[in-house]
């Protein structure tokens, strides 16, 4: 299901599985502590500060926002001209999802765009999430998949990305349970954003299993910023879940959301992927 309606899976062609065309990620903004850096935090990204922004990508507000529709259209046309046909945009309601803008971009570019549903991490949850029932979240997601978002008529084709942090919060677990039930009711694929700990993905997998979810229709995002140990990687791959490497182009080893984790560069990502292929998991890898 795309933002313009159903398409045959055989016509999806070359697909980008995780792109945020329009997003407001300011909820993850972290203002620098140093006075000399505070000014950089509020500057537009430019050649004069791009080196600092690359090292501190969560500390520059402009870097966390993709709000201009024409810019999004121009940039994704590079993919279209290179032969791309489909984009999966897992921006959900927590991150300023824009169904009508995605539909306009799809019409203008000729690209299939698959839109997400559900909720991101606890910091981005609505203020009343403590009081929301699991069943109400299920109904909301199911409606967005089967009817559309609000009165837009634009339907989600993906449940996710469903956000989780480390330590894992009770509200995040509630949303995962609701997302799995929505998957059971609709058959839609599920996409999981795991907490930043090597054990987090398997903990989420166990909850999905317990709730009766379909791991072969579930994607675990951000593998390269989460798992470095091969044992954890191979255990996760053995479950049959899809493994997504979606941070290509991020070449810094320093990862500000988890400074103790050594982020691989693109060469390191390919090494992990080749290791998975050598063990027979080539049909589970998304890039």
C-alpha distance (Angstrom), angle and dihedral (degrees) to the residues before:
residue distance angle dihedral
X1 . . .
X2 3.81 . .
X3 3.79 131.0 .
X4 3.82 88.1 -96.2
X5 3.80 95.5 45.4
X6 3.77 140.7 -84.1
X7 3.80 121.3 -24.2
X8 3.79 131.4 -175.3
X9 3.80 110.3 -97.5
X10 3.79 89.1 -133.5
X11 3.82 89.5 64.5
X12 3.82 96.9 53.3
X13 3.80 93.2 92.5
X14 3.80 120.9 174.4
X15 3.81 105.2 9.5
X16 3.79 133.6 -165.8
X17 3.82 102.6 -147.7
X18 3.81 99.9 -161.0
X19 3.80 123.3 27.5
X20 3.80 129.6 140.0
X21 3.80 104.7 -148.8
X22 3.80 93.6 176.6
X23 3.79 121.9 12.6
X24 3.79 143.3 148.5
X25 3.81 104.7 -147.3
X26 3.80 94.5 168.6
X27 3.79 90.2 120.6
X28 3.82 86.3 76.5
X29 3.82 94.1 49.4
X30 3.80 114.4 127.3
X31 3.78 115.0 -167.0
X32 3.81 111.9 -138.3
X33 3.79 117.6 -109.2
X34 3.82 95.7 -140.3
X35 3.79 116.0 86.1
X36 3.81 92.2 -138.4
X37 3.80 90.5 56.7
X38 3.80 97.4 47.8
X39 3.79 92.2 79.4
X40 3.80 90.8 52.3
X41 3.78 89.1 53.4
X42 3.80 92.1 66.3
X43 3.81 100.3 37.7
X44 3.81 121.4 104.9
X45 3.80 111.7 -106.4
X46 3.82 108.9 -92.8
X47 3.79 141.4 154.0
X48 3.79 89.0 -90.8
X49 3.81 94.8 60.5
X50 3.80 105.4 21.5
X51 3.81 93.2 104.1
X52 3.81 90.9 56.3
X53 3.81 91.5 43.8
X54 3.81 92.2 52.8
X55 3.80 89.6 54.6
X56 3.82 93.4 42.3
X57 3.79 103.1 29.1
X58 3.81 93.9 155.1
X59 3.81 92.2 52.0
X60 3.81 98.6 63.4
X61 3.80 114.4 76.6
X62 3.80 95.6 -157.5
X63 3.80 90.3 53.8
X64 3.81 90.6 57.3
X65 3.80 95.4 55.0
X66 3.80 130.6 75.0
X67 3.79 101.4 177.6
X68 3.80 106.6 142.8
X69 3.79 113.7 94.8
X70 3.80 95.6 -161.7
X71 3.80 91.6 52.2
X72 3.80 90.3 50.4
X73 3.79 90.4 50.1
X74 3.80 93.7 47.8
X75 3.80 93.1 48.7
X76 3.80 97.0 46.5
X77 3.81 89.7 49.0
X78 3.82 86.7 70.1
X79 3.81 86.7 64.6
X80 3.80 91.4 45.7
X81 3.81 92.6 51.5
X82 3.81 89.7 49.7
X83 3.80 90.1 58.4
X84 3.80 101.8 -90.2
X85 3.78 118.5 148.5
X86 3.83 109.6 175.8
X87 3.80 137.1 38.7
X88 3.80 125.2 -168.6
X89 3.82 109.8 -150.6
X90 3.83 109.5 -170.7
X91 3.81 94.4 -176.9
X92 3.79 103.4 137.5
X93 3.79 134.5 -167.4
X94 3.82 91.5 -79.5
X95 3.81 91.3 62.5
X96 3.82 101.2 47.5
X97 3.80 96.9 -91.4
X98 3.83 110.5 -161.7
X99 3.83 110.8 -157.8
X100 3.80 97.0 177.3
X101 3.80 93.2 48.6
X102 3.81 90.3 50.4
X103 3.79 89.2 51.4
X104 3.81 90.7 51.1
X105 3.81 91.7 49.0
X106 3.80 90.2 49.0
X107 3.81 92.0 52.5
X108 3.80 93.0 45.4
X109 3.81 95.8 48.5
X110 3.79 102.9 31.6
X111 3.80 89.1 -127.0
X112 3.77 123.8 138.3
X113 3.82 107.8 -122.0
X114 3.80 120.9 -164.5
X115 3.82 113.3 -159.6
X116 3.80 128.8 -151.6
X117 3.81 134.3 -128.7
X118 3.79 136.3 -161.8
X119 3.80 133.3 44.9
X120 3.80 137.4 -49.5
X121 3.83 126.5 -141.4
X122 3.80 124.2 -35.1
X123 3.81 93.4 -96.8
X124 3.81 88.0 62.5
X125 3.81 96.9 44.6
X126 3.81 120.1 115.9
X127 3.79 115.1 -95.6
X128 3.80 92.6 -107.6
X129 3.82 97.2 52.0
X130 3.82 91.2 113.7
X131 3.81 88.4 63.0
X132 3.80 98.0 41.4
X133 3.77 115.0 104.2
X134 3.76 123.3 -130.8
X135 3.80 89.3 -121.3
X136 3.81 92.8 55.1
X137 3.80 90.1 53.9
X138 3.81 90.3 49.0
X139 3.81 90.9 52.3
X140 3.80 91.7 48.4
X141 3.80 94.2 51.1
X142 3.80 93.8 43.3
X143 3.80 90.7 51.8
X144 3.80 92.2 50.1
X145 3.80 90.1 51.9
X146 3.81 97.9 42.8
X147 3.83 103.8 30.3
X148 3.79 109.7 12.6
X149 3.79 144.2 -99.8
X150 3.79 110.4 -58.1
X151 3.79 110.0 -50.5
X152 3.82 94.9 -31.8
X153 3.80 96.0 97.5
X154 3.82 87.4 -139.5
X155 3.80 110.2 133.0
X156 3.79 128.7 -149.2
X157 3.79 115.6 -124.5
X158 3.80 95.2 -169.9
X159 3.80 135.9 46.0
X160 3.78 103.8 -136.0
X161 2.76 167.7 -60.5
X162 3.79 82.4 -113.1
X163 3.79 106.5 -165.5
X164 3.80 127.0 -134.9
X165 3.79 132.1 172.5
X166 3.80 136.2 -164.0
X167 2.97 118.9 -81.4
X168 3.80 87.7 38.1
X169 3.82 113.7 -122.8
X170 3.80 126.3 -139.0
X171 3.80 92.5 -121.7
X172 3.80 90.7 52.9
X173 3.80 89.7 51.7
X174 3.80 88.8 50.1
X175 3.79 91.2 52.9
X176 3.82 91.5 48.3
X177 3.81 90.7 52.0
X178 3.79 90.3 49.1
X179 3.80 91.8 47.1
X180 3.81 91.2 51.9
X181 3.79 91.3 50.5
X182 3.81 89.5 49.0
X183 3.81 87.9 51.6
X184 3.80 89.7 51.5
X185 3.80 91.4 51.2
X186 3.81 98.4 43.4
X187 3.80 106.5 25.1
X188 3.81 89.2 -130.6
X189 3.81 118.3 150.1
X190 3.79 117.3 -102.4
X191 3.82 126.3 -137.9
X192 3.81 121.8 -161.7
X193 3.81 128.2 -159.6
X194 3.84 102.3 -158.3
X195 3.77 128.6 -148.5
X196 3.80 115.7 -99.1
X197 3.79 98.9 -97.5
X198 3.80 128.0 94.9
X199 3.80 91.6 -123.5
X200 3.81 94.7 49.3
X201 3.83 98.5 84.7
X202 3.81 93.7 54.8
X203 3.80 91.9 46.7
X204 3.79 88.8 54.7
X205 3.81 91.0 45.7
X206 3.80 90.0 54.7
X207 3.81 90.8 52.8
X208 3.81 91.2 48.3
X209 3.80 89.7 50.8
X210 3.80 91.8 47.9
X211 3.81 90.5 52.3
X212 3.80 92.4 49.2
X213 3.80 97.9 -108.6
X214 3.79 124.7 160.8
X215 3.80 109.2 -112.7
X216 3.79 91.2 -171.0
X217 3.80 87.6 63.0
X218 3.80 93.3 44.3
X219 3.82 129.3 92.3
X220 3.80 124.5 -154.2
X221 3.81 106.7 -152.6
X222 3.79 132.2 -151.0
X223 3.80 97.6 23.5
X224 3.79 93.5 163.1
X225 3.83 94.6 57.9
X226 3.79 92.8 44.1
X227 3.81 110.9 40.5
X228 3.80 127.5 43.9
X229 3.81 100.1 151.3
X230 3.82 114.1 85.8
X231 3.79 92.8 -144.4
X232 3.80 91.4 60.8
X233 3.80 90.4 43.7
X234 3.80 95.0 51.0
X235 3.81 93.0 44.1
X236 3.79 89.3 54.0
X237 3.80 93.0 45.9
X238 3.81 90.2 51.5
X239 3.82 90.0 64.1
X240 3.80 90.8 67.5
X241 3.81 94.4 -119.5
X242 3.81 119.4 142.9
X243 3.83 114.0 -102.1
X244 3.79 115.0 -145.4
X245 3.81 124.9 -158.7
X246 3.79 101.2 -169.5
X247 3.81 107.2 153.6
X248 3.80 99.0 78.6
X249 3.79 110.8 151.5
X250 3.80 93.8 36.4
X251 3.80 98.2 113.3
X252 3.81 100.0 168.6
X253 3.80 116.9 107.8
X254 3.82 88.7 -154.7
X255 3.80 111.1 86.8
X256 3.83 111.5 -168.3
X257 3.82 95.4 -159.8
X258 3.82 89.2 58.2
X259 3.82 110.9 14.5
X260 3.82 92.5 -178.2
X261 3.81 91.8 62.4
X262 3.81 119.5 85.2
X263 3.80 105.5 -136.8
X264 3.82 112.5 -145.7
X265 3.79 119.8 -128.8
X266 3.81 121.3 -130.2
X267 3.80 90.7 -80.4
X268 3.80 89.7 54.2
X269 3.79 90.8 49.0
X270 3.79 90.8 53.4
X271 3.81 90.8 48.4
X272 3.81 90.2 55.7
X273 3.79 91.8 46.2
X274 3.81 92.7 49.2
X275 3.81 88.9 50.9
X276 3.81 89.8 53.8
X277 3.80 90.9 48.0
X278 3.81 90.8 51.0
X279 3.80 88.4 56.5
X280 3.80 93.2 50.8
X281 3.81 100.2 -100.3
X282 3.81 97.2 117.4
X283 3.81 92.1 118.3
X284 3.82 91.7 58.4
X285 3.81 99.5 54.7
X286 3.80 123.2 101.8
X287 3.80 123.2 -174.0
